[in-house]
Amino acid sequence: MRGKHMTKYYYRQTVTHEGLNKHRIIKAPNRRELKNRVALLENQWDEEWRRKQEVASRRLMNEQVREEHAYNQEEAIALTYEAEEKQKMLESILENDFLFGGFDWDTLKNFENFDVQKPVKPQKPEPEPKPERSDFKYNKKLGFIKLLSKDNRERNQNENLELFNADVEKWSQFVENEEQRYQSKVALYEGLVEKWKHDKLNYDNERELENKNIDLLREKFSEGNQESIEVYFQSIIDELIFPVEYSRDSFVEYNVEGNYLIVDLKLPTIEDLPTIKEVKYIKSRKEFKEVAFSKTYIDKLYEKVIYSLVLVVFKKIFISDNRYNYVESVIINGFIETVDLSTGLNHSPFILSTEVKKSDFEIINLANIDPKEWFRKNKGISATKLTTLTPVAPIARINREDDRFVDGYEIINTMDDDTNLASLDWMDFENLIRELFEKEFNSNGGEVKITQASRDGGVDAVAFDPDPLKGGKIIIQAKRYTNVVGVSAVRDLYGTLLNEGANKGILVTTSNYGADSYGFAKDKPITLINGSELLYMLQKHGHKVKIDLEEARKLMK
């Protein structure tokens, strides 16, 4: 992540299709948008899988049929046609309109209702009928001979009564047990209902907060607010439909004084392009054979696709700005996600960078342009061949600086086994947290900065993690507490996360968190680190200290 104000991607989901052996991480600013994007991709993949299954099924059904060869030949022609259509779309990106319609702020809102079903109250069981003394079972008759004996009559009467009393007792015990089981189910049900109400209230409150933030952004957009303008153009770029399938990402920063936009745009790699030129059916082997385009053709196509996509983004940005005139020029820095073969590690190098003014772009006829020649004439920066993936220095980088940032100082190496974090000076504690997370993030090129002293609440530190999948802007708050951290601190962090446009929030304390705090943080991009976990992190980096809350409380009296 490379920006001060970045995409509000608070939700992400990995979508997998086992049949196609595909997976992709989908990110969105809210649940509704995430659900829509996931559904769109799943439908696309399901349709692709359905076609593949259909082809396989038809092949199987026609295996023993005389027309098998003719059918397979037709299938090869159809697959070839499909491959040719894909290539035509890639070859003619600038001739087609892959742009979406107007932008609506409400598309960023969450209109989904709480989708967890309310628990159903258990039904009270119907008890079996209570035994009645008049029931036939308890009035057994004696034979005529035995009936003549008084002893037999009394014995029979006593046996009937004993049987009745025993059954009544069994019935009473059964009813009591059933009632206890029912009351246990009711108690469990009432607990589940309370949890459901609590979860629903949290969801509704969060949804209301998210939607209010969108309304606030919309209101500030008309006033030329930087963050609102960034969100607007970020959404414009995210909604573009490209004719090449790859994991999209982009970051936007708007310069108010200069009226220009910087866009870090993730581009596809050459492996993302379809390479099939033709599908042939080999009658003698009863199999299909895919014929690939030459490497020379794919290399040339890749450059055309990349430069064309850059032009499409320029076009959409300028068209979307016609009503507002916020943007006089745009800088696009194109990067890819790949593996550095010299280290085996993932990295995201910039492979191109170019700037264009709106006034210059408006006179271009995209239908007749040569994308690569335009890029060269526009003095864009890139390697002679994009396929070499040679890193270039961007014309301008997205600014990570923030006027709230202040210089930190070293504290971690001055501590020893007797240092009690719970009684540490609060500024020392915030600097300690900065140093600790610097050690955590520096290994992959990240950085951590602290903000101006706040004593409590606000933003204590901001981390920038360059990892394209897990990274981004991370808000870190440090709470040197001796008591349990209340849920209000976690709520405040979540609000700060939304306001800062961060991807994740981390709350660190010397004490612990209550159940409400953990419940609120659940399913949100928030990590809670308590005292014992903090000690473990420090020990992992070779620093042994202690947390004695009782000692700290005495010192604070």
HUPEGI-V551055 format. One record per run of one state. SS is the DSSP state (2 for helix, 1 for strand, 0 for the rest). FROM is the first residue (numbers start at 1). TO is the last residue. Records with the same first field share a line. If there is no record, write none. Layout:
SS: FROM-TO  FROM-TO
//
This chain:
0: 1-10  18-21  29-30  62-67  92-92  96-104  109-135  139-143  148-149  222-225  239-249  256-259  267-269  273-275  283-286  293-294  321-328  336-337  341-344  348-349  362-365  369-370  378-380  383-385  389-404  407-411  415-419  424-425  445-446  452-460  466-471  480-484  486-486  501-503  510-512  514-514  522-525  530-530  541-545  547-548  557-557
1: 11-17  22-28  250-255  260-266  276-282  287-292  329-335  338-340  345-347  350-357  381-382  405-406  420-420  447-451  461-465  472-479  485-485  504-509  513-513  526-529  546-546
2: 31-61  68-91  93-95  105-108  136-138  144-147  150-221  226-238  270-272  295-320  358-361  366-368  371-377  386-388  412-414  421-423  426-444  487-500  515-521  531-540  549-556
//
